[in-house]
Amino acid sequence: MLLSASRGFGALLCRRYSKQHPHVVVHPEIRQALFEKQPIVALESTIITHGMPVPQNVETALKVEQEVRQHRAIPATIGILDGRIKVGLTQEELLRLAHKPREQLIKCSRRDLPYVVAARQSGGTTVAATMIVAHQVGIRIFATGGIGGVHREGHVTMDVSADLVELGRTPVAVVCSGVKSILDIPRTLEYLETQGVCVASYQSEGGVFPDFYTRDSGCKVPCNLESAADVAKLLRSWQELNLRSGVLIGVPIPEEFAAEKSDIAAAIEVANEEAQTHGISGKEVTPFMLSHIASVTKGRSLQANIALIKNNAAVAAQIACALAAGSVESGESNKKPIVVGASILDLSFRVKDTHTLQTDGATYKSEAKYAAGGVGRNIAEGIYKLYGDVNLISAVGSDHFAQMLRQLMPAALQSNLIVNAQQTTSLCSVIFDQLGDCKLILGDMDVHESITSAALEDKQQLFSQAPLIVMDSNISESAMASTLQLAQQFEIPVFFEPTDMFIAGKPFQLPAKLTRHIRLLKPNLHELKTIVEAITGQSVTQAPEKDMEQAELLNQTKTLLQKIDKHFNCIIATLGNHGVLISIRSDAESDQSKLLALTPSGEHTTLFYAPPKLQQIVNDSGAGDSFCAGFITALLKQHTLDECVAAGFASAERALLSDSAVAAEYIQEGDSFEDYFQHCLANMQRRRI
């Protein structure tokens, strides 16, 4: 279900990458893993192109990927083929890269990327280039053999690896066996300190930093971490501090493969002399030295190199898993809007009879369907498909209706469902006339009483980092109070969906100190009347109706809005096929962030938006909920008010053309979210009232 439900967003994610990074191709498995926040480990490709001879290069690359998978993470080998930066090389692509003539392959660091892409060349990504690409697509952990550093005599030649500079400016955690032994390790660590890079050793006796072929470089680092959980804890703090620099984790080579320090030192001296004799310099030094050392040590250094890379991959995978698990516990993965509301199994009947529909006990021929419904659930699914991240807090029973409802819901929306085995899952019968207009709804909503104050308190962590809470009116008054108390505690704005004219006024019976966190709401005309009466305590004798002449409809609706506008940042009054009349605080017209502000609103502006015309309507049961999802998604993505309304209209349009309340897919293949609402933005009419 999850893969099916998220396919629309997966396609969106792919298009988003292609728009933001047109030269980066992300493998579908990696896109899905990023979307689902699964543990991922980035892997570089210079070991394939320059670091090892054939066939050990291919064998090692595949074994390293296998090592990552065996430790429950997903490998993402990064390389460049014909000018396309690939994140997640397939086995076929990896073999193509490995078998290209070495003279046709470029060892790519930051400086090389523009040329390699422009010239449609191929190459392996160094530590620096791999960090850049990993960060661009959202991968936080990277495993490699060893990083570059300050070369011997680097204080004279100024030969300093770009890896060190990249670590100072790109927030990726690099797991390695330290700095390659062929380099000046003390000066490298000094340089990293200057760059502000957090450097730690991992399970190292005495907290010494490893030096690739041996376990002890003789240099101590500020901290030694004993477990993957300890590293994850450090990385979590690093992310929260937003330092914008990398982290270097030095993992000693497995003891059985570690070289004798004197032997490796002698081999390095010989290789260094050979490099100078042959005039080897720049980025050619490292592969030359490693190859020469492998020859001097009769292949033992190559075996050690392979062993340490595999070990680093395993450790990185463990860290990635610990970081992902800890992120769920800490709520990091829940930095997403919360919807608190109803989940309902909808049984819909569309009348096929030619007789005028009346509630007179007659039998009418109709077409019956069932679908997942509920205002809160509908909005949550719409946000999920458009925005990608949402937490739904709702209630179901443990009956057959619950099973049917779960089968119709994306799996990602089910993790916070409250299950009450003593109650029946909410069931609604919805009657549509021949034109698709909803005429009557009969509902059993008792299960939503299970959304109690205690249940919401248990979900407190979800609220702590949410940018917005969406609340529908189907939940109890006490649940509303608890939701608003959490909004107050964590200073979160609330978007209120009134749901129905009979219950639209419920939250406004609560103390004003709670309801002041309701900053946005979307009532229809009947719900608006109820809310005005609840807030003002006065009866509304003359209420607008959507079959009025438009000018009169707008004037009467504006009059109602003016009675309550000071209580909110934004009121979206839906006017059926006329469009929406929006009352917003005046400072939000040019700064949409004010729509989410918790400060009191002052003067208000009233704007009328007429939607593009739609020739056909399949059903209108979820159009309002889809409008909410589109508007909220655009708002959270920091679009302008006009764009938020256009996104709302585009989403409502998809729902009106759908058999179910929520469209199976909102964004069409080839469109980004920004493309998605452009036709509505271009065709909707706006005027000040």
C-alpha positions, 0 to 999 in steps of 0.5 A: 500500500505504501509504495502505491500510495506514495507513487504520486509523491515519488514521481513529484520527488523525482521531478523536484530533483530534476528541476533543482538539480537538472544534472543529477539523476537519483535512482528510484530506490534512493528517492523512495528511501529519502521520502520514507526517511530510511537509512541511506549511506552514500558511497564514492566511486573513485575506488572504481575509477582510480583507487583500485585495479580491475577486477578488484575495483568492481568486486570491492564496490559491489561488496561494499554495497552488500555490506551496507544492505546487510546492516539494514541500510541502503547504499547510494554509490555516486558517479558520473556517466556521460555528464549525468551525475548518478546517485545510486549507480545500478550494477550495469552502470557501475560496470560501465564506469569500471570498464571505461579506459582510465584515460577517459575517466576524470577524478572529479572534485568540486572544481571538476564537476562543471567541466565533466557535466558540460563536456558529457564526460565520465568520472569517479567522485572524490570525497569532496564531490561525493559530499556535495552531491549527497548533501544536495539530495539529502543523504547525511552519511557517507562511507569511504576508505580514507580522506585526502589531506595535507600532502607531505611538504604541503606547507611548502607546496600548498598541496592540500586536498579539497576534501578538507575544505569541503568538510568545512562547508558541507554538512555530511558525516564522513565515516572513514579510516582516517587520513591516508597514511601517505599524507601529513596527518598532524598538519591535516588535523590542524587544518580540519580544526581551522575549518571547524570540522568536528573530528572523532574516533570510533572505538579507538583505544586511547582516543587516537585517530587511525591512519588508514593502514594502521590503527594508531596515527599517534594523534589524539582527537577531541572525542572517542565514540563507543557505539553507533548510538553515540555517533547518532547522538552526536550527529543529531546535535550537529544537525540541530546546531546547524553548523553547516560543516561536516563531521569526520568519524575515524574508524580504525582498520580491523585489527587482523588487517592492520599493517606494522607501522614500520613496514608501511612507513618504509613502503611510503618512503619508497613510493614518495621517492618514486612519485618525486622522481617521476614528477607525479603531482596534484590529484595523481599523487594519491592513486600513484602512491597507493598503487606503488605501496600495493606493489611494494607490500606484494598486495597486502596493502590492497587487501587491507584497503578492501577490508577497511572500506567494507568495515567503514561501510558496515559502521556507516550503515549502523550509524545511519540506522541509529540516526534514523531510529533516533530521529523518530524517537526525537520527533525529527521525522515529525517536522510536518503538519498534524491533522487531528480529525475524523477518519470515515468509511464513506458509502456513497449513492449517486441517484440515477433516477430521473425523479427529483430526489426527496426524503419521502421514503421512496426507492431511487435507482443509484450507483453505490461506491465506498471510499475512505473519507472523513474531513480530517483524513481527506485533508491529511491524504491530500497534504500527504500526496502534495506536500509529502509529510503529514501526521494524522491523529484519528480514531477507528474501531477494530472491526471489518469497516476498519480493515476496509478503511485501512486498505483504502488509506496510505500506510503512512497515515496509519501510524498514529490511528487510535484504535478502540475495539469497543467502538464501530469504525465511523461510517457515513452514507452520502447521497448525491443527486444526478448532478453530483451535488451532495444532498444528505449525509448520515453518519455514525461518529461515536468512535471519534470520542476516542480522541481523548485528552490523554491520547493527544498528550501521548502524541505530544512529541508529534506536536513539538515541531509541527509547523501547523495543526489542522483540526476538524470539528468532528472531534469532541470539545475536550479533544479540541481543548487539548489540541489547542492547549498543545498549540499554545504550549508549542506556539503552533498556529491552527487551521480549523476546518468547521466540517458541518454547520451544526458543529462549526461553532464548537471550538468557540465555546472554549476560552479565548486564550485557547481559540486565539491559536486558531489563525486560519479557517475555511467555512462554507456559508452555513458554517460561517453563519454558525461561527459568527453566532458563536463568537458574537453571541448574536443571531444572524437573521440574514445569511448569504446563500450561494444561489444569490446574485454574485454582487449581493452574495459577496456583500453579505458574506463580507459583512459577516466576515467583518464581524469576526475578522479581527480574531483570525489571520485568514478566513476562507469563505467558500462560495460554491462554484462562485469561488472563495472570498478571503479576509486576511490581515492586511500585512499578509497580502504582501507577506504570506508568512503573516498568515501563520503568525500568532500575533493579533491581527489588525486591519483586514483586506477582503479579496474575491477569487473566482476559479477557472471554469470546469465543464464536468463534475464527477462528485463534490464530496471532497473538493473543499478538503482538497482545496485545504490540502492545496492551500496548506501545502503552498502556504508551508512551501512559502508561496504567495497568497495568490499561489496558495489559492491557485493551488487550492483551486487546482486540488479542488479541481482534481477532486471534482473530477475524481470518483473519490473524495481525494484524487488518486493523483494530484500532480501529473507526470512531468509537473512540479508542484509549482507547475501544478497550479499554474493554469489556475493561477493564470485563469482565476479572477481576483478582485478586492471587495 
